[in-house]
Amino acid sequence: MAKTKTKFACQECGYESAKWMGRCPGCDSWNTLVEEQAVMGRVGRTQRSTPFQAAQAIPITTVGRSKEERSDMGIAELNRVLGGGLVPGSLILVGGDPGIGKSTLLLQASHRLAEKGTSVLYVSGEESTEQTRLRADRLQALDANLWVAAETDLDRIEGMVNEQKPGLVVIDSIQTIYQADVTSAPGSVAQVRECTGRLMRIAKERGIAIIIVGHVTKAGAIAGPRLLEHMVDCVLYFEGERHQTYRVLRAVKNRFGSTNEIGLFEMRNQGLVEVANPSEMFLSQRPHGVAGSAVSASMEGTRPVLVELQALVAPTSFPSPKRMASGVDHQRLAMILAVLEKRLEMFLQNQDTYVNIVGGMRLDEPAIDLAVAISIASSFRNRPTGAKDLFVGEVGLTGEVRSVSRMEQRMAEAKQMGFTRAIIPAKDQRGWDPPSGMKIIGVHTVEEALDVGLGG
């Protein structure tokens, strides 16, 4: 007869301990050990969800090559983030804030795949089948190949998979699914770990692609053990601001493709609509002749995207000035402000500084450093930049402008959007042909860039 034993598991790394500890020995995180009940067998060991199978080591040269076949999801932006399409037998985790559009995106993708003749099983643990039907009516996502179920028992879900034999299974969400032989409540560390491991086994053994939805914490990370992200093949985050209609799908882990690609969507009444030209979207409402605005070209995977950076520098009445950044790394902003003060003698110690990337984008690429510096100097000196000027380059601590990659692709996108002049690192002027009608100016320092961009 199986017995239960109390143990403590870390929500971050999955480390297990027989007693509670304030600090996890596995990941050094504080207050992450939670109590759970472990099911014990007759021999006193925790029961395994999958039987142990012996394996043998073989030379890598004798391992056969299998052609990677991908299924078209019917949504180009989703295919781009996945690396070209859906890989059979893969386990994909999708996270995002509540109400951001995760269920909408997956229901639309399930419908597009069902239209192509692939059987899809959509399992919702949070909504009834009637609620799923109402959403499908609004999205016009009705197809006979799309099967829906409201179930939280993993045993019954596996029975449906064996009966329907779908090409894609969507689990919404993993925090509501439970396994009967695990005594912990749904959403606990043990339940999430065991259910994900069993879904992984189902995907690999049957060659079925499975997409699971994960809740997120207040900090924006996926709830549950950190081990969850290590178990799956692909981790996607759905980002966006609630007061804006644009959404960004970003891959932070992908065993079958690049993690640099992003997908852009716009939320409308009929669901999520792909954004074919993100540069046009981000620059559609750009003001002209106003100080504090600069445009840069960022590479998101293989796609160049033009973004507007806005800065506001205003005198402060407090001893410590505010430094606020939206879409830009706060530490990077502090470094650029220090460079402007030290190398260009701008007295910013009594100035509040606010920097924002228009459209809700979040960029970590150093290529936007020069545009950040130009926008701050433009607001500080109250001198607007040129309406057709583009700024690309990384800023070093000595005030130099360092080279960046894929300059030719960035300039081609800028030319397409009507820009006629680009201020870039001098080293990046060589090795490629600039677009016709576009003036390329190479600079060595931030001071040179300010002289060119702000007119001295």
N, C-alpha and C positions, 0 to 999 in steps of 0.2 A: 504493500500500500504506500502511495506517495505521501511524503510529509513535507511540510513547509518550514523554511528557516529564514529568519530575518537577516538581511544583508543591506549594505549601503552601496549605491552606485553613483558615479560622478556624471552629472548632466553634460559635461563638456567632452570628456575623453572616454567615458565608459568604464573607468577604473572601479573595481569592486573591492570592498573592505568588509570585514566582519564587524567592525564597530565604526561609529561616527567619528569623523575627524573634521576639524575646522578647515584644514587646508588639504587639498587633494595631492597625494604624492605623485600622481601621474602627470598632471598638467600645472601644478602649483596654483590652482584657482581656489579662491576662498568661498566657503559656504555653498559648494556645488554638490555635496554628497546628500542624496535623498534616500529615504528608507523604502525598501521593497521586499516582497516575499518571494523567495526562491523555491521552486518545486524540486524536491529531492526524491530520488529513486531509492530502491532497496539497498543499493550499495553505498548510499550516502553521497552520490555525486549529482550535480545538477543535470536534469534530463536535457538531451540535445533535441533541437527541433529538426535536425537532419541527421541521418545515420552517417557514421564515420566511414569513409572509404579510403583504403590505402592507395597511395600514388607512387609511381616510380619516376626517377629522374632520367631523362633522355637527352641526347645532344640536340642543341637547338637547330642544327642543320637538317635533322630528320623530321622536324615538325612540319606538317603540311601547311600550305598556304590556302586560305579560304578567301574567296572574292567577297569584298564588302558590298553587299547589296543594300541600297537605301530606298525607302519608300517616300514618294513625294507627298508632303502633308497638305498640299494645296494652298499653302500660305508661304509666299516667297521669303518674307522676313523671318518666319520661324525656321524654314529650311536653312537659311543663312546662318542662324545662331547654332543650329544643331550640327553644322558642318556639311550640309548638302542634302539632308533628309533624315528620316527615321531609320535607325539600324535595328533589324529584328534581334530580339534577345537582349536588348538594352534596358536598363532601369534608370529612369530620369526623374529627378527631384525638382519641382517648381515651387519657389517660395516668393512671398511678397506680402505687403501690408493688407489688412482686411479691406475688401471692397475695391481693390486696385484693378481687378479684372481677370484673375487667374482662371476662375471657373468659366468665364465668358470665352477666353482664348481657347481653352481646352475643349469646350463644347463646339466651338466653331471649327477647330482643327479635326475633331472627331467626325463632324458632319462632312467636311471636305474629303476625308479619307473614306468614309462610308459611301460617298457618291461614286468613288472609283471602284466599288465592289468589294472593299475590305470590311470584314465584320469587326465592329468596335463594341466593346463592353464598357459602359460608363457607370461606375459604382459611386454613389453619393452616400456618405455617412452622416451628412448634416442636413440634407433636404430630402423630402419625399419625392416619389416619381412624378407626382402632379406638379410640384414646384419646378422640377427639371423640365417638364413639358412646357410650362409657361415660359421659361427662359428660351427654350428651343423655338417656340412660336414667335417670340419677339425677334430672335436672331434668324428666323427662317431656316432653321437647322433640323429639318425633319427628313428622315430617310429610314427605310425598312431595315437597312444593315446596321443601324445604330440602336443598340440594346441598352436600356437603362435599368438600374436596380438601386433600391435603398436598403443597404445592408452594411453591418459593421462586424459581423462574425467572419473571420478569415477562412474558417473551414467551409462555410457556405459559399464564400466568394470563390474559393478554389474549385468547389463543385460546379459553379456556373462556368468557370473557365474550361473545365474538362468537358462540359456539355456543349457550350457554344463554340469552342475552339476559335476565339477571335484573333485577329492580327494585332490588335491594340487593346490594352486595358488601362482605364483611367481610374485612379483611386483618389477620391476627394472627401476627406483628407486622411493622411496616415495617422494623425493624432486621434481619430475617432475609431480606428480599427483595433480589434482585440483578438487575442488568441486564447482559447478556452483553458488550456493547461498552464497558462501563466496567471497567477492570482492577482497581480497588480492591476490597477485601474487603467482603462484606455488613456493613452497619452503619457503614461509613465515611461521612465527610462527603459525598463525591462520590456514593456509591450512594444514600444517603438523599435527597439533593437531586434527583438525576435520576429516581429511582423515584417520588418524590412528584409531581414535575412531570408525569411521564407518566400517573400515576393521575388527576391533575387534568384533563389533556386528555381522558382516557377518560370521566370523569364529565361534563364539559361537552359534549362532542361527542355522546354517546349518551344524555344525560339520565338517567344512572344514579347513584343515591346510593351513595357509597363511604365506609365507616367503616374507619379504620386505627388500630391499637393501637400506642402508642409506649412504649418503656421509659423509665424515669426514672433520674436520677443519685442519688447519695447526698444531695444537697441538695434533692431533690424535684422538680427541673426535668426536662422531657422531654429525653432524651439525643439527641445529634446537634446539627446546626447550629440556631441560633435562627431561621434563615430558614424552617425547617419550620413553625413556628407562624404565620408571616406568609403562607405559601402557601395554607394550608387555609382553609375558610370558617368552621369552628367548632372550638374547642378546649375539651374537657371534661376535668376532673380528677375522679378517683374517690378520695375520701379516707376515712379511718377509722383507728381504732386496732386493732391486731392482737388485743388482749385484750378487745375489745368487739365486739358483733355488729352495731352500727349503722354504716352507710355513708352518705356524703354525696356526691352527684354535683353538681358545680359548674361552671358555664360561665364561662370567663375571656375568651372571644372568641366572638361569634356575629353573623354578617352577616345573619341572618334573624330575630333576636329579641333579647330582653334578656339581659344578662350578670349580672343580679342574682338570677335565679331559682336555686333549689337543689332537688334531689330527694333524698328520704330513703328508705333501704332498711334492712331487717334481714336479716342472713345467717342462714339456717336450713338444715336438712339437705336440704330440697327446693329450695334455691336462694335467690335474693333475693326478699323480700316487701316490697311497698310499705308505708310507714308513713303512714296516713291522717291521724293527729292527732299531729304532732311535739311539741306543747306537753305533751300528756298523757304522752308517752314520757319527755321530759326531766325532768318533775316527779314521776314515779311513785314515786321513792324519796327524796323530799325529807324531811329530818328537821325536826321542829318543836321550838321552844323551845331551840335550840342557837345560840350566838353564832357569828357569822361567815358567815351565810347570808343572801342577798338575791335577789329575783327581779326580772328586768327583761323588757321586751318588745322584741324586735328585729324589724326588717322585713327579710325575705329576699325581695327582689323584690316581688311583690304579696301575699306571705303573711306574716302576723305570727306570730312564734314566741316563746313564753315559755321562758326559760332560767334556770337557777339558777346564781348565782355564789357560790363559796365562798372565804373568805379565812382564813388562819391567821397570826396575828402572835404571835411568841414571842421572848423575849430571846435575844440571841446572845452567845457567848463570844469572838467574833473582832472585830478592829478594824473590819472592813468587813462590814456585814450583808448577808445574801443577799436577792436580789430575784428570785423565780422566778414565771413566768407561763405558764400552759397555756391556750391558746385566746384569750388577750388579748395585744395588742401590748405588748412589753416597754417600749418608749419611752413609750407611753401610761400604763402603770402607774407608771413613774418620775415622770411629770408629776403624776399624781393624788396620789402620796405627797408630793411637794413642796408641793402645794396644802394638804394636810392639815397639814403641819408649819408652813407659813408663815401660813396664814389661820386655822387652828383651834388652833394651838399644841399639836399632838400631837407628843410627842417620840418619833419613830420611828427615830432614827439608831442606836439600839442594839437594834433589833428586826429579826429575820428576817421577811420577808413573802412569803407564798405565796398566789397567786390562781389559781383554776381554774374553768373553765366545765364543768359536769357534763355528761357524755354525749359528750365528744370534739368538741364544736362549736368552730369558730374564727370569731370575730366581730370585725369591724373597725369597726362602726358606733359613732359617738360617743354614741349614745343610751344605751348601757350604762354610761357613765362614772359616773353617780350611783349605780347599784347597786354598782359596784366600790368607790366611796368609802364607801358605807354598810356594805358587808360588812367592809372593813378596819377601820372605826371600831367596828363591832359586836364584832369579835374583840379589838381593842385594849382596849375598855372592858368586855368580857365581858358585853354586853347583847344579847339576841336581838331580832331584828325580829319584827313581827307575822306570824302564819302566813298571813294573807290580805292582806298589804301588797305593793304593786308600786311599783318605783322606775324612773322613766324620765327622762332628761335628760342633756344634755351639760355637762361641767364646764369652766369657763374658768379662765385663770390667775389671775384676781383673786378666784376663789372663787364666781363667779356660776354659776347654773344656766341654761343657754341652751336655747332652744326646739328642738324636733325636728319632723320631718314626720309626717304620717299618724297623728296621735294618736287619732283616732276609731276607726280600725281596730285599733290596739293595745288600746284600752280594751274594744272589743267582744270580742276574744279573751280578755282577762283576765276579763271578766264570765262568759264561757262556761266558764272554768276555775274559777270559784267565788271569785274575788278580790273583796273588798268595799271596799278602799281603795287609792287610787293617789296617790303623791306625784310631781308632775310640775312642769315650769316654769310659773310664773304666767302667762306670755304665752300658753301653749297652752290656757288655760281658755276662751278666747273662740272663737266661730265654730262651735261644734258642741254637740250635746246629749249629755251623759253618759248611759250606760246606767242604767236604773232600779235603785235599790237599791245603787248604787255611789257611794261618797264620793270626790270629787276634791279634793285639797288642792294649791294652787299655792304654790310657794316661789320665792324670788329668789336665795338663796344656799345653799351646802352646809351652812352652820351651821344655817339654818332647817330644812333637810331632816333633819339629825341630831336636832334637837330634837323633830321630829314622829315620825321613824321609830324613834328609840331612847328616846323618853320623857324628853327633857331631858338 
